Amino acid sequence: MDVLPEIKNWGEGKYSFFVGRQRYTLTTQLDEERFISVVKNVQATVSQYPSSLCQDERLFLALMSLSFRLEELHRKTDAMVSRFSEEEHKQ
């Protein structure tokens, strides 16, 4: 199994979880619901890439994918703000 769904909460913002073949343990100030959502998104993105690639390659490809999605959202948000600003100036 490539992605183990278990995300262990050790308390005080400390979590342990798998991404790909690697277990990570870290402490965060994010609330538990948001942190789990982020980890699951990362796990799902990494799992899209072949397990024959090394962990670093899979993480890098996942980073590129997530960055692309973020750039697309930023572009769309800027276009919407621009459109609303133009409509506001017309009124």
C-alpha positions in Angstrom: 0.0 0.0 0.0 1.4 3.3 -1.0 -0.5 5.8 1.1 -1.4 4.9 4.7 -4.4 6.9 5.8 -3.4 7.0 9.4 -2.6 10.4 10.7 -1.6 10.1 14.4 -2.2 13.1 16.6 0.3 13.1 19.5 -1.2 16.2 21.1 -0.1 19.8 21.2 -0.1 20.1 17.5 2.3 17.2 16.9 1.3 14.7 14.2 2.8 11.7 12.5 1.8 10.5 9.0 2.9 8.9 5.8 3.4 10.5 2.5 4.4 8.0 -0.1 6.8 5.5 1.5 8.0 8.0 4.2 6.7 8.7 7.7 6.9 12.3 8.8 6.5 13.7 12.2 6.0 17.4 12.7 4.5 20.1 14.9 2.1 22.7 13.5 -0.1 25.5 14.7 -2.9 24.5 12.2 -6.0 23.2 13.8 -6.5 19.5 13.4 -9.2 19.6 10.8 -7.2 21.8 8.5 -4.0 19.9 9.0 -5.6 16.6 8.2 -7.2 18.1 5.1 -3.8 19.4 3.9 -2.0 16.1 4.6 -4.7 14.1 2.8 -4.4 16.5 -0.2 -0.6 15.9 -0.2 -1.0 12.2 0.1 -3.5 12.1 -2.8 -1.2 14.2 -5.0 1.9 12.1 -4.3 0.0 8.9 -4.9 -0.8 10.0 -8.5 2.9 9.4 -9.4 4.4 6.0 -10.1 5.8 4.3 -7.0 8.8 3.3 -9.2 10.0 6.9 -8.8 12.0 7.7 -5.7 10.4 9.6 -2.8 12.1 12.9 -3.7 11.0 12.7 -7.3 7.4 12.1 -6.3 7.4 14.9 -3.7 8.9 17.3 -6.3 6.2 16.3 -8.9 3.5 16.8 -6.2 5.0 20.2 -5.4 4.9 21.2 -9.0 1.3 20.0 -9.4 0.1 21.9 -6.2 2.0 25.0 -7.3 0.4 24.9 -10.7 -3.0 24.6 -9.1 -2.2 27.5 -6.8 -1.1 29.6 -9.7 -4.3 28.8 -11.6 -6.4 29.8 -8.6 -4.4 33.0 -8.2 -4.9 33.9 -11.9 -8.6 33.2 -11.7 -9.0 35.2 -8.5 -7.1 38.2 -10.0 -9.4 38.1 -13.1 -12.5 38.1 -10.9 -11.3 40.9 -8.8 -10.4 42.9 -11.9 -13.8 42.3 -13.4 -15.6 43.3 -10.2 -13.5 46.5 -9.9 -14.3 47.4 -13.5 -18.0 46.9 -12.9 -17.8 49.0 -9.7 -16.1 51.9 -11.5 -18.9 51.8 -14.1 -21.6 52.4 -11.5 
